[in-house]
Amino acid sequence: MIQGVFFLMLLAVVLFGLSYFYAGNVMRIMISSDVIWEATMTFLKWRIIGFFFDVFNVMFRAFYVGITKTKILTANAIVMAITNVGLDYVLIFGKFGFPEMGLEGAAIASVIAEFASTLFYVIYTFLTVNRKKYGLTQFKSIDLKLLRQVLEISIYTMFQYFISMSTYFLFFISIERQGQHSLAIANIVRSIYIVMFIPLNALSATSNTLVSNIIGEGKVGEVMPLVRRISRLSFFIMLACVLLLCIFPKAVLSIYTNDVSLINESVSSIYVTSIALIISSIGSVFFNSVSGTGNTRSALILEIGVLVIYTVYIYMTGMNFKLPVYICFSAEIIYFAGLLIGSAIYLRFANWQKKKI
């Protein structure tokens, strides 16, 4: 883990440098509105500092998921959320003597919240974790063989997340070309979408970890029963959340805006994304189980195939025909249905049981 710190810090420096020098040019190509471009750059000016804290937070999350002590992740998320929301109120609106900073204040609040998250992990680890047991205090030299083995597995996951995030960014680019009103609808619905994904992400990460642990213990025959149990749990939890969302969509939307036209026009997108969430409750668990088998290259190939279809669909609906936002959001249904089908086929027919790491 100590060796990983140096690698992650190098990664953070690279990401910060690329964002600092080239983000403006990239955003200028992708964003047509000068107002949105200026607001984006104001936000990014501060937000990219978060790279230096994000790399540590990701490392700590992976560590605690790996040792199956996931309760700490919930506590950390609460600390981070309270810090972020509190500072948003203070810095965005200029409370308690602070200047009113608007979007710039939101960026600063996010960075400070990420720092609070890192500090929380460091203190908790120092006070409660057996550092000697996990080798957290040992550092003799860089083990190139171990690093190569880790990269052989993780490099495909890196590309997978990069491609996935880049493609989803294309979704917002296509919506932005339709105007600020459509972009506002997409952002509101996306915010709700992310909140709904919280329990799903937790169960998906659990599936990934437990599948890896079971295979490591030589109990390959227990993998599919475990995946099906987690999928059922994920489905029923998401079904309950989606039903509440679909019964009271305007009440939920009113939390984000008091603009009646935005609320009314966002309802259709809520219904479409609800269907996507139901499918994702199973698809995401199955897909993370594929990564849990150690075949991250297969997971990358699968996601690339699905994202090609996703990208073509987004281009046709958003950029070419400029269809309503709720039609564009139906791409999420295609995406998760593709992941579910591909992952199910892989887990059923591929020879993943004999994978050696």
C-alpha positions, 0 to 999 in steps of 0.5 A, a space after each residue: 500500500 505504501 508503494 501505491 501511494 507514490 504511484 497514485 501521487 504521480 498519477 495525481 500530478 499528471 492529471 492535475 497538469 493535463 487539466 490545468 494546461 489543456 482543460 480549457 481548450 478541450 472544453 472550448 471544443 465540446 461546449 458551444 455556449 460561452 456562458 457555460 464554458 466560462 462557468 465550467 472553467 470557473 468551477 474547474 479552476 478549483 475542482 482539479 485540486 481535488 485530484 490530490 485527495 481523490 487518489 488517496 480516497 480511492 486507495 483507502 476505499 479499495 483497502 477497506 472493501 478488500 478487507 471487507 470492513 465497509 462500514 467505515 465507508 458509510 461513516 466517511 461518506 457521512 463526514 464528506 457529505 456533511 462537510 460538502 453541504 455545510 460549506 456549500 451553504 456557507 460559500 455559495 450564498 456567502 453566510 457567516 461573513 464569507 463572500 458570496 462565491 456561487 459556482 466557485 464556492 461550490 468547487 472549493 466546498 467539494 475540494 475541502 470535503 475531499 480533504 476532510 475525507 482523506 483526513 478521516 481515513 488517515 486518522 481512522 486507519 492510524 487509530 484502529 487498523 493493525 498497520 503491521 498486519 497489512 504492511 502499511 508501515 513497511 517500505 523497503 523498495 519498489 517491488 517491480 514484479 508485484 507492481 507489474 502483477 497489479 497493473 496487469 489486472 488494474 490497467 484494464 479497469 483504468 481504461 474501462 472507467 476512463 472510456 465509460 466516463 468519457 462516453 457519458 460526458 458525450 451525453 451532456 455535450 449532446 444535450 448542451 447543443 440543444 440549449 441551456 434549458 435541456 441541459 438544466 433538465 439533464 443535470 437535475 435528473 442526473 443528480 437524482 440518478 446519482 443519489 439513486 445509485 448509492 445503494 446500487 454502487 455499494 452492492 455492486 462493490 460488495 459483489 466484486 469483493 465477495 466474488 474475489 474472496 470466494 474464488 481466492 478460497 477455492 469455492 468457485 461453485 458458490 460464486 453464481 449463487 452469491 451473485 444471484 442473491 446479491 442481484 435479488 437484494 439489489 433489485 428489490 431495494 432499487 424497486 422500492 426506491 424507484 416506486 417512491 420516485 415515480 409516485 412522487 416525481 415532482 416532490 423530488 424534483 422540487 428539491 432541486 428547483 422551483 422552476 415549474 416548467 423544469 419540474 414538469 418537463 423533467 418528469 418524463 426523464 425520471 420515468 425513463 431513468 427509473 426503468 434504467 435503474 431497475 435494469 442496472 440493479 441486476 446488470 451492475 451486480 453481474 458486471 462487477 462480478 465479472 471484474 471480481 473473477 479477475 478477468 478485467 480485460 474481458 470486462 473492458 472488452 464487454 463495456 467497450 462493445 456496449 459503449 459503442 452502441 451507447 455512443 451511436 445512440 446518443 449521437 443519433 438522438 441527441 446531436 443528429 435528430 435533437 430529440 427530447 431529453 427523455 429520449 436521450 436518457 433511454 440510452 441508459 436502458 440500452 447501456 445497462 441491458 447490454 451490460 446485463 446480457 453480456 455479463 450473464 453470457 460471460 458468467 454462464 459460458 466463459 471459462 473464468 473458473 480457471 483464472 489464475 492471478 
